[in-house]
Amino acid sequence: MPETAKDSARAVVRKVVEELEKKLANRTRAALTGALDRSARISRPRHRDIDWDRTIRANLKNYLPEYRTVVPERLIGYGRAAQSVKKEVVLCIDQSGSMAASVVYASVFGAVLASMRAIDTRLVVFDTAVVDLTDQLDDPVDVLFGTQLGGGTDINRALAYCQSRITRPAETVVVLISDLYEGGIRDEMLKRVAAMKASGVQFVTLLALSDEGAPTYDRDHAAALAALDAPAFACTPDLFPDVMAAALEKRPLPIPDMAEQR
């Protein structure tokens, strides 16, 4: 694209991206900040920070039937968000032509995540090659101009790169955004996902990150991932903050009914 045309295109893209950020950023930060607060537990919480559900479960042995109450000898509370990095998120995005809307939303969400000091965010795009765009996350427009829609797909190669960059598996969430039409080595891809999960990584597969609902996707690969306890599903931008919050807290994901999305 000539530089003059690129400048005009950048202005249009920036306007759209700014609108998306305005719409999505506040809710995403609120949902993920809450998740980060609750991902840490402390044993001497302030009253307002007590996790009553976990506290009651931890003290059931102290139930007094005559008073029909539990004596909470041990309090469990939510930790407060620290200034240091607590979680790592890797967004691994398929940039094949069918994933255009997903690339746009993932770029915006990536910029929002990167703006949160408690999350170390990495953004990787791939077709048959793998490109790390993490150093451009402060500007989602640069991310979009760094992608090249089309070409083949090598999910296994992309996941191999992401896996090599993980330093704290138990504190890492990997989000693969792909329709799962794999042009690489299928069995190696599945083994890689299984290895990451075994090491403690929270692995999320989004067949799409867009408003369009369920896409065309490789059902065999989706079923194979589900068998590894890595269910694949389409996700709307409105649902994404809740999905990420659940993954960060290591609780069940809010998976939508795929039948209703068609």
N, C-alpha and C positions, 0 to 999 in steps of 0.2 A: 504494500500500500504506500503510495507517495506520501511524503511528510505533510504536505498541505491537506490532503484528504484525511490523513491520520489525525491531524489537529482538530478538524471539524468533527470527525467521528468520536474523538476523545471527549469533546465538549458535550455531545449528545449522550454518550455512555455515562459520563460523570453525573449528568442531571438525573438519569434513571437510577444510577447506583446510590446517589445521595437520598433519593426518595425511598429506596428500599431500606437503606440504613436507618433512616428516620422511623420507618414503620417497624423494623425488626429489632433494632439495637436495645431499646430500653427493656423490653420483655425478656430478651435473651439474657441480658446481664442480670436482671432480677432473678430469673429462674436458676441460673448457674451459680450466682452468689449464694443463694439459699442452699444449693446442693453442696457447694464447697464448705459452707458452715457446718452442715450436717454430716459431712464425710469424716470429720474428726470427732473423737469422743473424749470427754474429760471426766474425772472421778470426783471433782469438787466444784460442781457448777454453781453459778448464781441461781437464785430461784427461777428467774425468767428463762434460764437456759436449760432447765431440767427436761430431759427426754422422758416423759412420764411412762410411755409404753414400754421402753426398755428397762426403766427403773422398776416398774411393777413386775415384769417378767424375771428380773434378776433377784427379786425379793419374795417370790411366791412361797419359799420355804418358811418365811416369817409370817404367814397368814395366821391370824387369831380368829378362830371361828366364833368365839363368844362375842367378839366385837365386830365381826364381819369386816375386817380390815386387814391390810398388809402393813407391817412395820418396815419402812424403807431404811434399813441399816446402811445400804450402799446406794448412793445417788449416781446416776449416769446422765451426763449433759452433753449438749452440742458444743463443739469447739468453735471459737470465733476465727473468722478468716484471717490468716496470717499474711504478711506482706511478701513473704518468699513464695516461690513457685511451689504449688502443692500437687498439681495434676498436669499431665501431658496429654495433648490431643493431637492426633495425626489424621488429617483429612486427605484421603487418597481418592482422586477424582478421575474417572474415565472421561477422556475428552473426545470420544468418538462422536460423530455427527448427531446421533440420536439423543445425546446427553446435554444439548445446548442449554436448556433452561436450568438444568441441575448445576452446570458450571457457573452460571450467573449467580444463583442463590448461594452456592457453596463459597464463592469468592467473597460475597458480602458477609456471610456468617464467619468465614475465616478471619476477616478483618475485625469483626466484633470480638471474636474469641481472643485474637492477638492483643486487643486493647485491654484485656483483663490481666492484671499483674499476677494473679494466682494461677494462671493457666499458661503453660508453654505450648504454643501452637505451631504445628508444622503443616504446610500445604504442599501436596505432591500431585501433579497431573501426569497422565500417561496415555499412550496409545501402544505402539510397539516399542517406543522409547519412554524414558522416565525423566521428568523435569521437576526439580525442587524449586518452588516459587516462594519459599518461606521468607526470603529477604525482601519480597515485594508486598508482604501482607499488610503493611501500613496503608497501602493504596490499592483497593480492589480493582480499580481501573487498570493499573499496571498488570495485575494478575490476569485480567481478561485479555489484555493485549499480548500476554505471554502464552496464551493457549492457542492451539491450532486444531480446530475441530475437523474430524475426519480420520481416515487411516484405519489401521488394524487395532487389535487389542491384545495386550499381554499382561493380564492381571497378576500372574505369578511373578513376573519380573518386578512389577510395581510393589507388590507386597514384600518381596525380598529386600528391596531398597528400604521400605518403611521399617521392616523388622531390624535391619542393620542400624537404624538410628534410634531405636528404643533403648533407653538407659535404665528406666525404672518400670519394669513391666507391671507391677502391682498397682502403679499409680497412673497407668496409661490407658487411654481410650483410642482405638483405631476405628475410624469411620470410612468404610469402603463405599463409594458411591458409583455404582455400575449396574448395567443391565445384565451383567454376568455372561455375555457372549465371549467366552475365552478363546483366544487364538494361541495361547501359550500352552503350557503343560498342565492339564487339569488336575492330575493326581498330586503334582507338586504343590499346586495352589492350595488344595485342600489340606495337605500335610502341613503347609506353612501356617494356615489358619489354626489348625489343631495345636501346633507347637506354640503359637502366640497365646492361645487361650490357656494352655497348660502352664505357661510361665506367669499367668496372672493378668494378662491383658484383657480388657473389656473390648470385645469385637462386635461392631455394629455394621450391618450391610443394608444400605439403602438402594433400592432398585431405581429410585428417582428422588430428587429433591425439588419438587415443582408442584404447581397447582393442578396439573393435569390428571392426577390419580394414578392408577396402576398402569405401568408401561408394558410394552412387549419385552419379555425377558426370558432367559434360559431357565426353564422350570426344573430341569434335572440338576443344574448347579445350585439353584435355590434350595431344592430338597436336600441336597448333600450338605449344604451349609447348615440347614435346620437340624440335620442329624448330629451336627457338631455343637448344637446349642448356640448357633449363630444365625438366628432367623433373618431372612431377607424380606423386606417389605418397602412399599412406596411411602414416602413421607412428604407432607406438605410443609411449607415454610412456617405455618402457624404451629405445627406439632413439633418441629425440630428442637426448640428450646426444652420441651418436656422430655424428649428422647435423650438429649444430652444430659439433662439433670439426672435422669434415672441411671444412665450409664456411669456418671461420675459417682453416684451414690451406691452403685452396684446393686440396684434393685431391679425388678422386672420392668422391661421396656413397655411403654404404652403402644403396643402394636395395633394399628387399625385393621378393620375387617377388609381384606383385599377385595372381597366380592362386592362390597358397597362402593368401592372406588372405581369400578368398571363403568 
